[in-house]
Amino acid sequence: MPAGGAARPDRPSAATGDLGEPATGDLGEPATGDLGEPAELVAPPPVPPVPVPPSSLLAAVKLMYVGAGLSLLGMLFSVATRAQLRDQMEQEDQNLTPEELDRAVDMATGVTVVIGVIAIAFWLWMAQANRRGEAWARIVASVLFGLDVLLTGYNLAQTTGFGVIVNIASIALAGAILWLLYRKDSSAYYAAMSARQGG
């Protein structure tokens, strides 16, 4: 006992609970449910397998690559026939000077090259997006088919010979691609991929 003071209770050597029993930490006992039983571990839902693209869609993708090749071929043909284009412009308007003819040919060729590059990029983009089963890609492909028909109709009035063959082949190719994209097995693949992606 300390001198001049009251007796102090002995300091406990370990922490105790409300009933004088040693307290346990949060990790001292296994987790229990509402009734004191061990909690059950819930297994995550199984991950569905990745859908496999059907043969019809794969064929459409291959034709899209063919379409990119046709666009490149048509662009190169337009560049290679600059002289014929110049002669045609000269016959249509004989009042043009040589300088004006050159500028007109350069402009027409430049526009053709730009359109050709854009067409090639769209073919490749659509091939990749539809291969992944993107539903929006099929809609975009349908819209591009309509635009391709209008553009081809305009080009048919401006080109002759091999250019006409390329334009007609492009229309036939786009129609075959759309038919393959909207077949039953292709539609099922798009639906499965949309469900897997959450929408």
C-alpha positions as CSV (number, residue, x, y, z in Angstrom):
1,M,0.0,0.0,0.0
2,P,1.4,3.4,-0.9
3,A,2.0,5.7,1.9
4,G,-0.7,8.2,2.6
5,G,-3.1,6.9,0.0
6,A,-5.9,4.5,-0.3
7,A,-5.4,1.0,-1.4
8,R,-5.5,0.6,-5.2
9,P,-6.9,-2.5,-6.8
10,D,-4.4,-4.6,-8.6
11,R,-4.2,-3.8,-12.3
12,P,-5.4,-6.7,-14.3
13,S,-2.8,-8.5,-16.4
14,A,-5.1,-8.9,-19.4
15,A,-8.2,-7.2,-20.9
16,T,-11.4,-8.7,-19.6
17,G,-15.0,-8.6,-20.9
18,D,-18.1,-7.6,-19.0
19,L,-18.2,-10.8,-17.0
20,G,-14.6,-10.9,-16.1
21,E,-13.7,-13.3,-18.9
22,P,-10.9,-12.6,-21.4
23,A,-12.2,-10.6,-24.4
24,T,-11.7,-11.9,-27.9
25,G,-10.9,-9.9,-30.9
26,D,-12.9,-9.8,-34.2
27,L,-10.7,-12.5,-35.6
28,G,-10.7,-14.7,-32.6
29,E,-13.7,-16.7,-33.7
30,P,-15.0,-17.9,-37.1
31,A,-17.7,-15.8,-38.7
32,T,-21.2,-17.0,-37.8
33,G,-24.6,-16.4,-39.3
34,D,-27.7,-15.1,-37.6
35,L,-28.2,-18.3,-35.6
36,G,-24.7,-18.7,-34.5
37,E,-23.8,-21.1,-37.3
38,P,-20.8,-20.7,-39.6
39,A,-21.7,-18.5,-42.6
40,E,-22.0,-20.3,-45.9
41,L,-19.8,-19.1,-48.8
42,V,-21.8,-18.2,-51.9
43,A,-20.0,-19.3,-55.1
44,P,-20.0,-16.7,-57.9
45,P,-22.3,-17.5,-60.9
46,P,-20.6,-19.4,-63.6
47,V,-19.3,-17.3,-66.5
48,P,-21.1,-18.2,-69.8
49,P,-18.8,-19.4,-72.6
50,V,-17.9,-17.0,-75.3
51,P,-20.2,-17.5,-78.3
52,V,-18.5,-18.8,-81.5
53,P,-19.2,-16.8,-84.7
54,P,-21.3,-18.8,-87.1
55,S,-20.0,-19.7,-90.6
56,S,-22.4,-17.2,-92.2
57,L,-21.0,-14.3,-90.2
58,L,-17.4,-15.4,-90.9
59,A,-18.2,-15.5,-94.6
60,A,-19.6,-11.9,-94.4
61,V,-16.4,-10.8,-92.7
62,K,-14.3,-12.3,-95.4
63,L,-16.4,-10.6,-98.1
64,M,-15.8,-7.3,-96.3
65,Y,-12.1,-7.7,-96.7
66,V,-12.8,-8.4,-100.4
67,G,-14.8,-5.2,-100.5
68,A,-11.8,-3.3,-99.1
69,G,-9.7,-4.8,-101.9
70,L,-12.2,-3.7,-104.5
71,S,-12.2,-0.2,-103.1
72,L,-8.4,-0.1,-103.4
73,L,-8.6,-1.5,-106.9
74,G,-11.1,1.1,-108.0
75,M,-9.0,3.9,-106.5
76,L,-5.9,2.8,-108.3
77,F,-7.9,2.5,-111.5
78,S,-9.1,6.1,-111.2
79,V,-5.5,7.3,-110.7
80,A,-4.2,5.3,-113.6
81,T,-6.9,6.7,-116.0
82,R,-6.2,10.4,-115.4
83,A,-5.4,10.9,-119.1
84,Q,-8.7,9.5,-120.2
85,L,-10.5,11.6,-117.6
86,R,-8.8,14.7,-119.0
87,D,-9.8,13.9,-122.5
88,Q,-13.4,13.3,-121.4
89,M,-13.5,16.7,-119.6
90,E,-12.0,18.4,-122.7
91,Q,-14.7,17.0,-124.9
92,E,-17.4,18.0,-122.5
93,D,-16.2,21.6,-122.2
94,Q,-13.9,22.8,-125.0
95,N,-13.7,26.3,-123.5
96,L,-11.5,25.1,-120.7
97,T,-7.8,26.1,-120.9
98,P,-5.1,23.4,-120.3
99,E,-4.5,24.8,-116.8
100,E,-8.1,24.6,-116.0
101,L,-8.3,21.1,-117.3
102,D,-5.3,20.1,-115.1
103,R,-6.8,21.6,-112.0
104,A,-10.1,19.8,-112.7
105,V,-8.4,16.5,-113.2
106,D,-6.3,16.9,-110.1
107,M,-9.4,17.8,-108.1
108,A,-11.4,14.8,-109.4
109,T,-8.5,12.4,-108.8
110,G,-8.0,13.8,-105.2
111,V,-11.7,13.4,-104.4
112,T,-11.6,9.8,-105.7
113,V,-8.5,8.9,-103.6
114,V,-10.0,10.4,-100.5
115,I,-13.3,8.5,-101.0
116,G,-11.4,5.3,-101.7
117,V,-9.3,5.6,-98.5
118,I,-12.5,6.3,-96.5
119,A,-14.2,3.3,-98.1
120,I,-11.3,1.0,-97.3
121,A,-11.2,2.2,-93.7
122,F,-15.0,1.5,-93.3
123,W,-14.7,-1.9,-94.8
124,L,-12.0,-2.9,-92.4
125,W,-13.8,-1.3,-89.4
126,M,-17.0,-3.1,-90.2
127,A,-15.2,-6.4,-90.6
128,Q,-13.7,-6.2,-87.1
129,A,-16.8,-4.8,-85.4
130,N,-19.2,-7.4,-86.9
131,R,-16.7,-10.2,-86.2
132,R,-17.0,-9.2,-82.5
133,G,-20.8,-9.4,-82.7
134,E,-21.4,-5.7,-82.2
135,A,-25.1,-5.2,-82.8
136,W,-24.7,-1.6,-83.8
137,A,-22.1,-2.6,-86.5
138,R,-24.8,-4.5,-88.4
139,I,-27.0,-1.5,-88.4
140,V,-24.2,0.7,-89.6
141,A,-23.4,-1.8,-92.3
142,S,-27.1,-1.6,-93.5
143,V,-26.9,2.2,-93.7
144,L,-23.6,2.1,-95.5
145,F,-25.1,-0.3,-98.0
146,G,-27.8,2.2,-98.9
147,L,-25.2,4.9,-99.2
148,D,-23.1,2.6,-101.4
149,V,-26.0,2.1,-103.8
150,L,-26.5,5.9,-104.2
151,L,-22.7,6.4,-104.6
152,T,-22.4,3.6,-107.1
153,G,-25.3,5.0,-109.1
154,Y,-23.5,8.3,-109.4
155,N,-20.2,6.6,-110.3
156,L,-21.8,4.6,-113.0
157,A,-22.6,7.8,-114.8
158,Q,-19.0,9.0,-114.5
159,T,-17.0,5.9,-115.3
160,T,-16.7,3.5,-118.2
161,G,-15.2,0.1,-118.8
162,F,-13.5,-1.5,-115.9
163,G,-14.8,1.2,-113.5
164,V,-18.4,0.1,-114.2
165,I,-17.5,-3.6,-113.5
166,V,-15.9,-2.6,-110.1
167,N,-19.0,-0.5,-109.1
168,I,-21.5,-3.3,-110.0
169,A,-19.3,-5.8,-108.2
170,S,-19.3,-3.6,-105.1
171,I,-23.1,-3.4,-105.0
172,A,-23.5,-7.2,-105.4
173,L,-20.9,-7.8,-102.7
174,A,-22.6,-5.4,-100.3
175,G,-26.0,-7.2,-100.9
176,A,-24.4,-10.6,-100.2
177,I,-22.8,-9.3,-97.0
178,L,-26.1,-8.0,-95.7
179,W,-27.9,-11.3,-96.5
180,L,-25.2,-13.2,-94.5
181,L,-25.4,-10.7,-91.6
182,Y,-29.2,-11.1,-91.2
183,R,-29.3,-14.9,-91.4
184,K,-30.8,-16.7,-88.5
185,D,-27.6,-18.0,-87.1
186,S,-25.9,-14.6,-87.4
187,S,-28.8,-12.9,-85.6
188,A,-28.5,-15.4,-82.8
189,Y,-24.8,-14.7,-82.5
190,Y,-25.5,-10.9,-82.3
191,A,-28.1,-11.5,-79.6
192,A,-25.8,-13.8,-77.6
193,M,-22.9,-11.2,-77.7
194,S,-25.3,-8.4,-76.7
195,A,-26.5,-10.4,-73.7
196,R,-22.9,-11.2,-72.7
197,Q,-22.0,-7.5,-72.9
198,G,-25.0,-6.5,-70.9
199,G,-27.2,-5.0,-73.5
